[in-house]
């Protein structure tokens, strides 16, 4: 198949196949001894075969994996621009060539199986691909026991055009986010990503430009150091959304080290696997030049689900609401009386803030903390604000910082 509009696969895979690589200036890929990382050391590049390197890692030692595997583009001829017949600088490296779909599938299942072994029980993986391979990746993930969480569309603001005009311009790549298994309590910094997106839930379509300009690494000849370098903005969003400071992030196809550079900057530990010495050297130099942000700068907004539990009865015990006080729905059309035992009463019915909230609305469930409101002067406030204050009074969380107005 001749690709008329191949994806601008923007980090670089290091496959586990033994086929020799095409000779390139200033780059060699010598035979490696099997990589060793039995001690589980982090912040290092393991140079060599990706499957062998994964096997050297301790089981259940990784929090998050970002994998940018070969796309198996199936190119047969050079892609030429029709206006001047010049060659398109795309992906034609040996690491992206497989003899058949069966060979590609065997390779895919081998590295994905090892990735699942090294993931912690609550770990997760991101895998990126194009229409050439993403459906095969998805099948392998499910067959191996991963649990699908989202597919995310990375829409490129500046994609490569379709030169021959026989297909739609290929302007996106697909990311699959999956947990190690269905019961994994994976990390998702929902509140942080909502704040990141101007207090709107972040959607599964991301508009991010491909790697270009000063971010694009060049070799000694001034050409792209790697044909598929990913933009740091993409990894920034992934790592910020699905890890915590101090977590270990693994990239089995490290290329020029985008994952490691972003992980270091955001206060995460990292491990990269790369078989090409040229790419590994570039990645190491790049990461050595990254400055780690201060711990305070990488703290994400805490999750409400992870906050210490405080029952509504505690609000009454602390005197923040007195028995007999009135609570209201958001529009003050309904009212309920607070009882001394932490229940609410409404027209002969009595129950918890959640049960009574559901009952008065004719629903099966209700979050009473956000449904019921109290009067603060003339203004209605959700009782959830009292729960936040109660956590501070009980010493369950540090007090909120006091804002000092400028003189």
N, C-alpha and C positions, 0 to 999 in steps of 0.2 A: 504494500500500500504506500502510495506517495502522499505524504502529509502536505496539504496545501495551506494549512493554517495551524501549525503546531503550537502548543502552549509555550509561553516564555517561562519555562520552569525556572523560576528565579531563585538553594543551597546545594548541594551536590551529593549525589548518592555515592556510596562506596559499596559495591556489591560484593557478594561472597563468591562469585564465580572465578574460576581459575584461568579464564581466557586471557591472553596477553593484551595489554593496552596498546593503543595506537601511539606511536612515538610522537612526542610533543616537545617543543623547546623548553629547556629549563625545568623539565619535569621527568622524574623516573619513578617507577613503581617496582622496587626490588622485592624479592621473596622475603617474607617476614617469618619469624618464629611465631608460634601461637601467642597472642597477647595474654598477659597474666594480670589479673586484678583480684586475686583471692582475698586481699585484705579489704576490698571494697573502698579503695581510695577514691576521692572525688577531685574535681577540678583538674582533670587530666585528659589527654587525648590518647586513646588506645589505637595504635597503628597496626593495621592488619585486617584480615578477613572479618566481616561484621558478625557472622554467625559464630565463629570461633571466639571472638571477643565477647560476645554476649554470654557464651558458655562459661567464660572465665569470671563472670560477675556472680556475687552471692545471690541466692534466691531471695525474693521479697525484700529488695533493698532500694528500689526506685519508686519515687512518688509520681513522676509524670514522664511520659515519653513523647517526643515529637519526632515523627519519621517522615522523611521526604525521599521515598525510594525511587528507583529507576521507573520511568514511565513506559518503557518498551514501545517507543514511538513507531517502530517498524518502518523506518525510512529506507528507501531503496536507492534514491538518487538525491543529488543536491537540490535544494529549493532555491529557485532563482527569481529575482525581481523582474517583472515583465517590462518595466520601463527602460532599464539599462542592462538587463541580463546579468546583473551582479549577484553574487552568492549571498544568501541570507545566513547570518552568523547564528545558527540554531544549535540544536543538540544532535551531535553525530558521534559522540564518544563511545568507545567500546563497552563501557559500563552500562550503556543503555540498550545493548543489543543482546537479544535472546533468540535461540534457534526456533522456538515454538511457544505457544501459549502454555503448553504443559511444562516446559522448562521454567517459564516465568512463575507459574503457579507453585511449583515445587520450591523455588527460591523464596517466594512470598510466604508460604506457610512455614518454612524453616525459621526465618527470622522473626515472624510474628509469634510463633510458639515460644521461642526463647524470650521474647519481650514479655509475654504473659508470665513466664516463670520468674522473671526478675522484678516484676511489679509487686508492690506491697498489696495486701488484700483490698485496701481502699484506693489503690492507684488507678490511673487512667492513661489513655493514649490518644494522641492526635496523629492522623495519617492524612497526607495531602496527595492528590492525584488529579489527572485529567480524564477526559472521556476515554482515553486509551486504556486506562488501567483501574480507575476508581471502583468500577463495578466488581472487578475481580478481587480487589482489596476488601470491599465490603463483604463479599461472600466468605472470604477466608476468615475475616474477623468473627463473623457469626458462627462459622463452623468450628472455630477454636474455642468458643465459649465467652468471648467478649460480649458486653451488653451495650447496644447502641444508645447514645444519648442525644446527639444532634448530627445533622450534616449541615455544614456552614459553607455558604457560597462566598468565595473571595472574588469580588468583582473588581477588575483592574481598571483604573482610570485611564491608563495609557497602553492598551494591548497592542500586539503586533497585528497589522492589518491582514486581511485575506487577499493575497496578491493575485490569485487567479480568478477570483470572483465566482467560485463554484460552490462555496459554502458560506454560512454565516461567519462573521468575525468571531473567533474564539476568544471571548473577553473575560473568562472566569476560570477558576479552578475550584475543586471541591475538597473540603476538609471533613473528615469523619472524626467525631469525638466519641470515644467509647470507654466505659469503665471495665476493670478487669473481669468482673462478673456482675450478675444482676443485683446481688446484695451489697455491692461495694458502696461505702459511704464516701463517695468521691468529693473532692473539693470544688466548690463553685462559689466564687465571691460575688453573689448576685447583687448585693447592695452597692458594692464598689463599682461594678460594671454599669449599674443603673445611674449612679452619680457621674461616671465617666461619660455617659450618653445624655447629659443634661436632664437627669431625673426621669428619663424614659427607659422602659425595658429595652435592653439591647437585643436587636433582632439577629436572625441567622444569616443575613446578607451583609457583608462587610465591604465597604468601598475603600480600597487602599491601593496606591500606585505601586507598580513594579519597581524593583530596585534600579536606581539610575542616579546620575549626577555624582556628587562626591561620595555617596555611599557605595557605589559600584567599585569593587576592587579591581585593579589592573595589574597585569604582569609586566615583566621588564620590556616587552615589546609594545606596551601601551594598549594591548587588547584586554578583553574581559578575562580576569583571572579564572573565573568559573562561569559556565554558560547558564547555570540555574541558581544563582545566588538569590536567596529570599530577602525581602525587605525587613528591616528590623521592626518596623511598625506592626507587621503581622505577628512576629514572635512576642513582641511586647504585650499585645492584647491577649494572646493565648496564655502566656505565663502569668500575667496579672490576674486573669480570670480564674485560672484553675490550679494555682499553687499558693503556698504560703511561704513567707521568708524562711530560709533555711532548708526548704525542700530540695530534693535531689532530682534534677532534670537530665534525662538521657536522650542523646540524639545518635542513633545507629548509623546515620548517613551524614556525617558531620560537615563535609565539604570545607568551605572557608570559614566555618565557625559562627554563623549568625546566632544559633541557639545558645552557644556558650557565652558569646559577647553580651547578649541581652540578659541571660540568667545571672551572670556576674554583676552587671550593673544593678539589677533588681534584688540583689542579696540572696540569690538562690545558689545552691551548689550544682555542679554540672559534670557530666561525663560525655565525651565525644568518641565516636568510633570512625576511623577513616583509613582506607587502605592506600590512598595515593599520597606519597611523601610530599609532593609539591603542595597539594591542598592543605595537608596537615601543618606544614611549615607556615603557610600563610595564615591559617587559623590561629596557630599559637602566637604568632607575632601580633595579630589583631587583638586577641584577648588580653595579651600582656599590656596592651596600651589602653585597656578599658578601666575607667575609674569606678570603683564600687560606690554606690550612693549611700549616704548615712542611713542607719537603721530607721530613724524617724521618717525618712522620706519614702520608704518602701512599705510602710504599714498600710494595709488596705482597710476600708471601712468594715467594722465588725458585722458579722451576720446576726440578724435578729434571732434566727433559729438556734444559734450557739450561745445566746445570752443566758445567764442563770435564771432558772425558773422561779417565779414569785406568784403564789396563788392570790386570788382576789381577796381571800379572807385576811391576808397580811395587810392589805391596804386599809381594811377596817381596823385591824389591831393597832396599826400605827397611828390611827386617828386622822388619816388623810381623807377619809370619808366617814361620816358618822352614821350609825344606824338611824333609819328614818329619812336619810337624804334621798333626793330624787335623781334618777338617771334618765336620759332621753336618747331616742334614736337620732341620727344625724340631722333630721329636719324638725325635731322636737314635736312630732306628731303623736308619739307614744311615750309613756313614762312608766318607770318601775321604781319600787321602793327598796332601798338597801336594808337588809336584815342583819342582825348582830352576828349570825353564823356565816356571813359571806355569801348568802344567796340573795336573789332578787325576787320580788313579788309583783304580779300584774294581774288585776281582775280575777283574783282567786287562784291563779296559777303561781307556782313557786319553783325555782330551780337555779342552777348555776348561771353565771353571766352568759355562757355559751348555749346552754340548753334553752333558757328562757328567750334568748335572742333569736334562736332558730324558731321557737314556737310562735312568737308574736309575728314572725314574717311568713309563717307557713312553709319553712324550709327544713331540710334534714340536718343541716349543720350551719354553724355561725361562729365567727371569731368575735367573741364578746368584747375583747379589748379594743377593737376598732369600731364596733357597732355602737356600744353604749358611750354616752357622753355626759359630762357633768358641767354645771354652770360655773364659769370663772368670771364673776361679775356678770356682764350681759352676754358674754361670749361662751359658746359651747366648745369644750375640749374633750378629745377622746380619753377614756380612762387609761389608755396605754401610757400617756404622759406621766400618770401617777406611778405606774409600774417602774418607769425609768428612774424616778426620784427614789422609789423604795429600794431599788438595787443599790443606789448610792448610800442611803441611810444604813442599810444592812452591811455595808462594806463589801458587797459582792463585785463591784466594779469601781475603778478610780473615779473620783468626782470629775464632772465635766469642767474643762478649763474656763476660767473667767475672762471674758473679753474686756479689755481696757480701752476705752475710747481715747483717741489722740486729742491732746490739748490744742 
